[in-house]
């Protein structure tokens, strides 16, 4: 189940939440703290990822692998998951190598559930 995948990601040090959202911006599954508006995150992640996909195509960098938004207080990472997008909300000091590996593995599992 996708819920199990998100719970596993949540056990990684520095991960504060994760979601799987449809390319249409609707939540498929969510594991985020109550102070985060998951519907808003889903809609924005879909918009950002879609724009990044189109940009990657235009620059001949397709297929897009990952998008990261980095702020002074945290990071949001997004990776393609077939019919969905896997979104991870993380602390600023998260181990990027580790989370990218785990996100790739998790996205492969999500694809299996969504197809």
N, C-alpha and C positions, 0 to 999 in steps of 0.2 A: 504494500500500500504506500501511496505517496506520503501519507501522514508519518509513517515510520521513517522514510527517507529524510524528511524535514526534522524529525526528532533527533536522528543520528547526526545531522549537520549541526544542530543546536548544542550538541555535546562538545564540539570543537571549541577550544579556548579562543575567545574573541568574537564568536558569533552571537549576535543578540537576537536574530530572527531570520526566518526564511519563508519564502512563498513559492508556489508554482502558479503562474498566471497564464491565461490564454493570450494568444496574440491579439485578441480583441480587448484585452485589459480587464477581463473578469477573473476573479479568484477561482482557482481550481482547488487549492489547499493552502492553508496558512498556519504558521507557527510564529507569531510575533507578540511582543509584549503589548499589554493593553493601552499603553500610552502612544502607540503607533497606529495611525489610521491605515489599516491594511488595504482598504478599498482604494484610497488615494494613492498609496504606494503601487498597487497593481496597475492602476490606470497610467500613472507616470512612467512606470517601468516599461509598459507596453509601448508608449509613445517614444521614449528614449531609445529603446531597442530597435523599434521599427525605423526610426530616423537613422540610427547607426548602420542598420543593414543596408538601407538605400545609399548612404554615404560610402560604405565599403564597396558596394557594387560600382558606383560611379568612379571611385578611385582605383578600381580593378584589384581590390584587396579581399574580394569575397572568396569563400563564404566567411561571414563574420563569426568569430569564435567567442569573444567575450567583450563586455563593456564594463567599465569601472567608473564610478563617480566617487571622487575623493574630496572630502571636506576637512575642515580643521578638527572635527569631532568624530569622524567616522568615514566608513567606506560602504558603498553599495555596489555589489558585483552582480552581473547578469550574464547568463549563458543560455544558448539555444538548447531547447529540450523538445525538439520535434514540433508538435502542435502547441507547445507551451514555452515558457521562459522560466528558468530557475533563477530566483532572486535571493541573494544573501545580504543581510544587513550586518555589518561588522564594525568592531572597534577600530580605531585608527592604527593601532599597533599589531593588528592581526598578521600572522605569518602568511604572506600572499602565496608563496609556493605551495604550502600545504593546502590552503583553502582552494586554490585553483585545481589541484589534483582531485581533491574530494568533490568539488563541484562537477568536474568532468565525469567522474564515476557516478555521481548521483544523477546527473542529467541523462546518462545512458539508461539508468534504471527507470527514470520518469518516462522516457520515450517508450519503453516497453509497456508501461501502464496506459499510456495515452493512445497507443496504436491498436 
